[in-house]
Amino acid sequence: MAVLIVLAATLASALLTVSVTPTAAAGRQPTGNASALARIPNPTTASLEATNGPLATATYTVPHPSGYGSGTITYPTDDGPYPGVVLMPGYQGTQQNLQWLAPRLASWGFVVINVGTHTLSDDPASRGRQISAAGTQLLSLSSAVGNPVHGKVNGTLGAAGHSMGGGGVMVALRDDPRFKAGVPLAPYNPNQNFSGVTDPTFFMTCQSDPVAHGNTYALPWYNSMSQAEKLYIEVPGDHLCPMTGYGSKAKQGKWIVSFFSRWLYGDTRFSPFLCGAAREADKTNPSLVTRWQDTCPF
């Protein structure tokens, strides 16, 4: 573990900061394209609900964002490659909106770019384009020899976003074929048709949301997407429920990590937490979940 951290720090520029998370996979360090999955231990409810997963992580601030406002990449320090995930905030939001999710995903084997927008008021269509731009730059940085994330991204992309950022996720899924799974969180994007989206999509909405209630946006989109694998979970709270500092991050994190692991890795070890017996304690607890729909089995 200490050797990995030193290597990551040596490769980094002055903008690189290293943060270590405990690893349950110590001593098991395969390399190469298949190594990422081999390095992830079998998930459990306890491990998925913990703040950090099994891999050590580091962060890198993108010095020259291209096509979006700002970017911080959180990635596993172990050799990759891994799937990439773009995080997009909502209206008037910043990287802090979804900061809770970046290290959690990275420590389960994803290279996560948490972005800020050109302006705080960028509309969902613009946020969708910026998700695509961030994905493009993430892949480019992974190809750049000497960059801290060189060789880290395997070419598979996903995205998660809140509010207008969630609407942007839907735009990216519809318009950019490189994105293979999405997690729109309390998504907002009026007068849009996403029936053509065929990629796996996890909608999480907030029961008391006065801005983007699931009945207005997410649920009609869910119902229209007849060719996609889908998950819809409504939780207690208002429009801020997916943001840093709100709601049950243990549960939200477990579901999001499991969904991306299932669909960006194809790792069926995570399916029971969304479709199997391991989900039942969440699904049947009205203090945690107020509505649940899916296309199981995954």
C-alpha positions as CSV (number, residue, x, y, z in Angstrom):
1,M,0.0,0.0,0.0
2,A,2.8,2.5,0.9
3,V,4.6,1.7,-2.3
4,L,1.4,2.5,-4.3
5,I,1.0,5.8,-2.6
6,V,4.6,6.9,-3.2
7,L,4.3,6.0,-6.9
8,A,1.1,7.9,-7.3
9,A,2.6,11.0,-5.5
10,T,5.7,10.8,-7.7
11,L,3.7,10.8,-10.9
12,A,1.5,13.7,-9.8
13,S,2.0,17.4,-10.6
14,A,1.8,20.1,-8.0
15,L,-2.0,19.9,-8.4
16,L,-2.1,16.3,-7.3
17,T,-3.1,15.4,-3.7
18,V,-3.2,11.8,-2.5
19,S,-5.8,10.4,-0.2
20,V,-5.7,6.9,1.1
21,T,-8.7,4.6,1.8
22,P,-8.4,1.2,3.5
23,T,-8.1,-1.8,1.2
24,A,-9.7,-5.1,1.8
25,A,-7.8,-6.4,-1.2
26,A,-4.3,-6.0,0.3
27,G,-1.9,-8.5,-1.1
28,R,-4.0,-9.2,-4.2
29,Q,-2.5,-7.0,-6.9
30,P,-3.0,-8.4,-10.4
31,T,-2.2,-6.2,-13.3
32,G,-3.6,-5.7,-16.8
33,N,-7.0,-5.1,-18.2
34,A,-8.7,-7.9,-16.3
35,S,-7.1,-6.9,-13.0
36,A,-9.6,-4.2,-12.0
37,L,-12.4,-6.7,-11.4
38,A,-10.0,-9.2,-9.8
39,R,-8.9,-6.6,-7.4
40,I,-12.5,-5.9,-6.1
41,P,-13.5,-8.3,-3.3
42,N,-17.0,-9.7,-3.2
43,P,-19.3,-6.9,-2.1
44,T,-21.3,-7.1,1.1
45,T,-24.0,-4.8,2.5
46,A,-21.5,-3.6,5.1
47,S,-18.7,-2.9,2.6
48,L,-21.1,-1.1,0.1
49,E,-22.6,1.0,2.9
50,A,-19.1,2.1,4.2
51,T,-17.9,5.5,3.2
52,N,-15.0,4.1,1.2
53,G,-14.5,0.9,-0.9
54,P,-11.6,-1.4,-1.1
55,L,-9.1,0.6,-3.2
56,A,-6.8,3.4,-2.3
57,T,-7.5,6.6,-4.3
58,A,-5.8,9.9,-5.3
59,T,-7.1,13.1,-6.7
60,Y,-5.9,15.3,-9.6
61,T,-7.2,18.8,-10.5
62,V,-7.5,19.2,-14.3
63,P,-5.4,22.3,-15.1
64,H,-7.0,23.2,-18.4
65,P,-10.7,22.0,-18.6
66,S,-11.8,21.7,-22.2
67,G,-15.5,22.2,-22.9
68,Y,-16.6,22.5,-19.2
69,G,-15.9,24.7,-16.3
70,S,-13.6,22.8,-13.9
71,G,-12.7,19.3,-13.1
72,T,-11.3,17.2,-10.2
73,I,-10.5,13.6,-11.0
74,T,-10.5,10.9,-8.3
75,Y,-9.0,7.6,-9.3
76,P,-7.7,4.3,-7.9
77,T,-3.9,4.3,-7.4
78,D,-3.7,0.7,-8.5
79,D,-2.9,0.0,-12.1
80,G,-6.0,0.2,-14.3
81,P,-7.8,0.4,-16.5
82,Y,-11.2,1.3,-15.0
83,P,-14.5,2.7,-16.3
84,G,-14.8,6.5,-16.2
85,V,-17.7,8.3,-14.6
86,V,-18.6,12.0,-15.0
87,L,-20.4,13.8,-12.1
88,M,-22.5,16.9,-13.0
89,P,-24.0,19.3,-10.5
90,G,-27.4,21.0,-10.8
91,Y,-28.5,24.6,-11.2
92,Q,-26.4,27.0,-9.2
93,G,-24.4,24.0,-8.1
94,T,-20.7,23.3,-7.9
95,Q,-18.4,20.3,-7.5
96,Q,-19.4,20.2,-3.9
97,N,-22.9,19.0,-4.8
98,L,-21.7,15.5,-5.5
99,Q,-18.4,15.5,-3.8
100,W,-19.5,12.7,-1.5
101,L,-19.9,10.3,-4.4
102,A,-16.5,10.8,-6.1
103,P,-14.2,9.0,-3.6
104,R,-16.8,6.4,-2.9
105,L,-17.0,5.4,-6.6
106,A,-13.3,5.7,-7.1
107,S,-12.5,3.3,-4.2
108,W,-14.7,0.7,-5.9
109,G,-12.8,0.9,-9.2
110,F,-13.9,3.9,-11.2
111,V,-12.1,7.0,-12.5
112,V,-14.4,9.8,-11.6
113,I,-14.3,13.4,-12.9
114,N,-16.3,15.7,-10.8
115,V,-17.0,18.8,-12.9
116,G,-18.1,22.4,-12.5
117,T,-20.0,24.1,-15.3
118,H,-19.2,27.2,-17.4
119,T,-21.8,29.2,-15.5
120,L,-24.0,28.3,-12.5
121,S,-27.1,28.8,-14.6
122,D,-26.2,26.5,-17.6
123,D,-29.3,24.7,-18.9
124,P,-29.6,20.9,-19.0
125,A,-28.7,20.7,-22.7
126,S,-25.5,22.6,-22.0
127,R,-24.7,20.3,-19.1
128,G,-25.2,17.3,-21.3
129,R,-22.7,18.7,-23.7
130,Q,-20.3,19.4,-20.9
131,I,-20.7,15.8,-19.6
132,S,-19.6,14.7,-23.1
133,A,-16.7,17.1,-23.1
134,A,-15.5,16.0,-19.7
135,G,-15.7,12.4,-20.9
136,T,-13.6,13.3,-23.9
137,Q,-10.9,15.0,-21.8
138,L,-10.9,12.1,-19.3
139,L,-10.1,9.7,-22.1
140,S,-7.5,12.1,-23.5
141,L,-5.8,12.4,-20.1
142,S,-5.7,8.7,-19.8
143,S,-3.8,8.5,-23.1
144,A,-1.3,11.2,-22.1
145,V,2.0,9.7,-20.9
146,G,3.1,11.3,-17.7
147,N,-0.3,12.3,-16.6
148,P,-1.4,10.9,-13.2
149,V,-4.4,9.1,-14.8
150,H,-2.4,7.7,-17.7
151,G,-3.7,4.3,-18.6
152,K,-6.4,4.5,-16.0
153,V,-9.5,4.6,-18.2
154,N,-10.7,1.7,-20.2
155,G,-12.9,3.6,-22.6
156,T,-16.2,2.8,-21.0
157,L,-18.1,5.9,-19.7
158,G,-21.0,6.5,-17.3
159,A,-22.5,9.7,-15.8
160,A,-24.4,10.8,-12.7
161,G,-25.9,14.2,-12.2
162,H,-28.3,16.2,-9.9
163,S,-31.3,18.2,-11.0
164,M,-30.3,20.0,-14.3
165,G,-27.2,17.8,-14.2
166,G,-29.5,14.8,-14.1
167,G,-31.2,16.2,-17.1
168,G,-27.8,16.5,-18.7
169,V,-27.1,12.9,-18.0
170,M,-30.2,12.0,-20.0
171,V,-28.9,14.2,-22.9
172,A,-25.6,12.4,-22.8
173,L,-27.2,9.0,-22.8
174,R,-29.4,9.9,-25.7
175,D,-26.8,11.8,-27.8
176,D,-23.4,10.3,-27.0
177,P,-23.0,6.6,-27.6
178,R,-19.8,6.4,-25.5
179,F,-21.9,6.6,-22.3
180,K,-23.1,3.2,-21.4
181,A,-25.0,3.8,-18.1
182,G,-26.4,6.8,-16.2
183,V,-27.7,7.8,-12.8
184,P,-29.9,10.9,-13.0
185,L,-30.6,12.2,-9.4
186,A,-33.8,14.2,-9.0
187,P,-33.4,15.1,-12.7
188,Y,-34.9,18.2,-14.3
189,N,-35.2,18.8,-18.1
190,P,-38.6,20.1,-19.3
191,N,-40.2,19.1,-22.6
192,Q,-37.7,16.4,-23.5
193,N,-38.2,13.0,-25.1
194,F,-35.8,10.3,-23.9
195,S,-37.8,7.2,-25.1
196,G,-34.9,6.4,-27.4
197,V,-32.4,5.9,-24.5
198,T,-31.4,2.2,-24.4
199,D,-28.6,2.3,-21.9
200,P,-29.1,1.2,-18.3
201,T,-30.5,4.1,-16.2
202,F,-31.0,4.5,-12.5
203,F,-33.4,7.3,-11.6
204,M,-33.3,8.4,-7.9
205,T,-35.9,10.9,-6.9
206,C,-37.0,12.7,-3.7
207,Q,-40.5,12.2,-2.3
208,S,-41.1,15.8,-1.3
209,D,-39.3,17.4,-4.2
210,P,-41.1,20.7,-5.3
211,V,-38.7,21.3,-8.2
212,A,-38.3,18.0,-10.0
213,H,-40.7,15.5,-8.6
214,G,-40.4,12.1,-10.0
215,N,-44.0,12.2,-11.3
216,T,-43.1,15.1,-13.5
217,Y,-39.8,14.1,-15.1
218,A,-38.1,10.9,-14.1
219,L,-41.0,8.5,-14.0
220,P,-42.5,9.5,-17.4
221,W,-38.9,9.1,-18.9
222,Y,-38.6,5.7,-17.1
223,N,-41.9,4.5,-18.5
224,S,-41.0,5.7,-22.0
225,M,-37.7,3.9,-22.2
226,S,-39.0,0.5,-23.4
227,Q,-35.6,-0.9,-24.5
228,A,-33.5,0.0,-21.4
229,E,-32.7,-1.8,-18.2
230,K,-34.0,0.5,-15.5
231,L,-34.2,1.2,-11.8
232,Y,-36.3,3.8,-10.1
233,I,-36.0,4.5,-6.4
234,E,-37.8,7.4,-4.6
235,V,-36.4,8.3,-1.2
236,P,-37.6,10.7,1.5
237,G,-36.5,14.3,1.3
238,D,-36.8,17.4,-0.9
239,H,-34.9,18.3,-4.0
240,L,-31.5,18.3,-2.2
241,C,-31.7,14.7,-1.1
242,P,-29.0,13.4,-3.5
243,M,-26.5,16.2,-2.6
244,T,-23.6,16.1,-0.2
245,G,-24.9,16.2,3.4
246,Y,-28.4,15.1,2.7
247,G,-30.2,11.8,2.9
248,S,-28.7,8.3,3.6
249,K,-25.4,8.3,1.8
250,A,-24.8,4.7,2.9
251,K,-27.9,3.6,1.0
252,Q,-27.6,5.9,-1.9
253,G,-23.9,5.0,-2.3
254,K,-24.6,1.3,-2.2
255,W,-27.2,1.6,-4.9
256,I,-25.1,3.8,-7.2
257,V,-21.9,1.8,-6.8
258,S,-23.8,-1.4,-7.4
259,F,-25.6,0.0,-10.5
260,F,-22.4,1.3,-12.2
261,S,-20.5,-1.9,-11.2
262,R,-23.3,-4.1,-12.8
263,W,-23.5,-2.1,-16.0
264,L,-20.1,-0.5,-16.6
265,Y,-18.2,-3.6,-15.5
266,G,-20.8,-6.3,-16.2
267,D,-20.2,-7.5,-12.6
268,T,-23.2,-9.6,-11.6
269,R,-21.8,-9.8,-8.0
270,F,-23.5,-6.5,-7.4
271,S,-26.9,-7.5,-8.8
272,P,-28.4,-8.9,-5.5
273,F,-28.2,-5.4,-4.0
274,L,-30.5,-4.1,-6.7
275,C,-32.5,-7.2,-7.6
276,G,-32.0,-9.9,-5.1
277,A,-32.6,-10.7,-1.5
278,A,-30.0,-8.2,-0.3
279,R,-32.2,-5.3,-1.4
280,E,-35.3,-6.3,0.4
281,A,-34.5,-4.7,3.7
282,D,-34.2,-1.3,1.8
283,K,-37.1,-1.8,-0.6
284,T,-39.6,-2.7,2.1
285,N,-38.5,0.0,4.6
286,P,-40.7,3.2,4.1
287,S,-38.3,5.3,6.1
288,L,-35.6,4.6,3.4
289,V,-37.6,4.0,0.2
290,T,-41.0,5.4,-0.7
291,R,-41.2,3.9,-4.2
292,W,-39.2,1.3,-6.1
293,Q,-39.5,0.0,-9.7
294,D,-37.1,-2.0,-11.8
295,T,-36.7,-4.3,-14.8
296,C,-35.0,-7.0,-12.7
297,P,-33.4,-9.5,-13.0
298,F,-30.2,-7.6,-13.9
